[in-house]
Structure formats: structure tokens, C-alpha cells
Amino acid sequence: MDYQTHSSLVMRAGNFEAAMEVFQEMRAEKCSPNVKTFTSLISACGRGGHIEQVRTVLEIMKESGIEPNAMTYNALIDMYFKGGKQNLAQDAFVEMVQRGLQPTSASFTILMSNFKTAGSYKEVGMTAQLSSFL
């Protein structure tokens, strides 16, 4: 099994410490992570409650010359919402659009679901209107 596959499996399991360990092993072995690796790592941060680690992951991603895609932003948005950081989630969505990335139907589903959970019904309606432009 290659590092990409192994890291993806570990990260999907939600074990943040193990995911970071595999990620560091990949880097030590000069195995280049890809956008999926970083997106999985961001998701693992969220599942493990390690929101503060996301900045480090994003910095490493940028240093590696890898641009986040819509899936990466979806993971960020969901992680920020689940961590109680609604403003950061909204900022991530705006950044995604400003970078010229097309929000996916999953982007809008994540927004609406989390706004609803937070009781932000006005934002649910606005998001539903925006999603009609897809």
C-alpha cells in the first residue's frame, strides 16, 4: 500500500495523531502529498477537534505549492461549523468563491445543514437561494 492510500485511510478513520504521524512519515520519505491528502488531513483535524492545527496544515499545503480545491474548502467549512466557528466557516466559503472556485452542491448542503443546526434560519434561506444558481 502506498503512502497516499495509507494516509487517506488513517485520516478518514479520524485519528488525528496517527494521521499527522503518517503525514510526517510521508514528508520524511520525500513522498509528495496531494490535494486529497491535505483535504483528508483537514477533515481529520475537524473530527479530532484540532481546529487550531488547520492553520499549520494550510501553511504546509501552501508551501508545497498545492492549491485547495472545492473539496478542501468544503472540509474547512464543515470543520469550522462543527467547531463552533461559524464566522470562519463563512469566511472560508467567501474565500473559495473569491479564488474562482465553483461551490458544489455539497458546499451548499454543508452550509444549509450547519446553519440549520445553529438556528441561523435566515442564512439557510439565503444559502438556498444562492444554490439555485448552480
N, C-alpha and C positions, 0 to 999 in steps of 0.2 A: 504494500500500500504506500503511495507517495505521500509527501508531507501535506499537499493541498487537501487530499481526501481525508487524511488522518485529522488534520486541524479542523476541517469542516465538521467532521463527526464529533470531535471533542467539544467544539464551540456550540454546536446545536444541542448538546446534552446540557448546556447551561452551567458547566463547571468553569467559572471564570479563572480560577487559579490554574487549573490544568490547561485551559485554552491559552493563557499567557505563557505558560511553560512551553507548550508546543510551538507557539509563535516565536518565542526567543530561540528555540532549537532550530526552527526554520531559518531564521536570520543568521545564526551561527554557522549553519551548513551552507550559507550563501544561496538558499532556495528563495527565490523572489516571490513574495506574496502577491496575490492579485486582488482585484476589487471584491471578489466573493469572499476571500479570506478576511479582509478588513470589515466587510459588512457582517460576516458571521461573528467576528470579534466584538463589534459594536453591540450586536444582539446579545452576546454572552455577557457583556458589561451590564446591559439592562436587566437580564434575567437574574444576574447575581447581585443586583443593587449597587453596582460600581459605577455610578454615573460620573463621578469625578475622574475616572480613568479614561473616559471617552476623549477628552481633550488630548491626552497623550497619544491615544490611538490615531486620532485625526492628524496630529502633527507628524507622526511616523508615516502615515499614509501620504501626506503632502511631500515629505522628504523623499519618499520612494518614487515620487512622480506619478502617483496613481490618483486619478480624479474620481470622486464619489459619483455614483450613478443614482438613478431614482430609487433603486432598492436600498442603497446606502442611506439616503435621506429618509426613506420610509422607516428603516430600522431606528434612525436617530429620533424621528418624530415620535414613534411608538415608545421608545425608551424614555424620552423626556416626559411624555404624558404619564407613563406608569410610575415615574419617579417624582410626580407632583410638580413638574417644571413646565406648566402649560405655556408660559411665555417663551421658553426656549424651544418648545415644540413648534409654536407658531413661527418663530424666527427661522427655524430650520426649513419650514415649508416655504417661506418667503425667499430664503437664500437659494433653495432648489430652483424656484421659478426664475429668480434673477440670474442664475447661472445658465439659463436657457434649457433646463431640463423639463420635459413634459411630465407633469404629475400623472400617475397611473390611477386606474380605478381603485387599486389598493391604497394609494395615498389618500384618496377621499374617504374611503371606508375607515381607515385608521383615524383620520381627523373626526369624522362624524361619530364614530363609536366612542372615542375618548372624550369628545365634547359632551356627548350624552351622559356618559358616566360621571363627568364632572358637574353635570347640571347646567351646562352652558348651552341652553336650547337656542338662543339667538345665533350662536356660532354654528350650530347644527344646520339651521335653515340656510345660513349664508354659504356654508360648505356645500350643501345640496344644490344650491343654485349654481355655484362655480363648477361643480362636477358635470352639470348638464352641457358644458362647453366641450367636453371630451369628444 
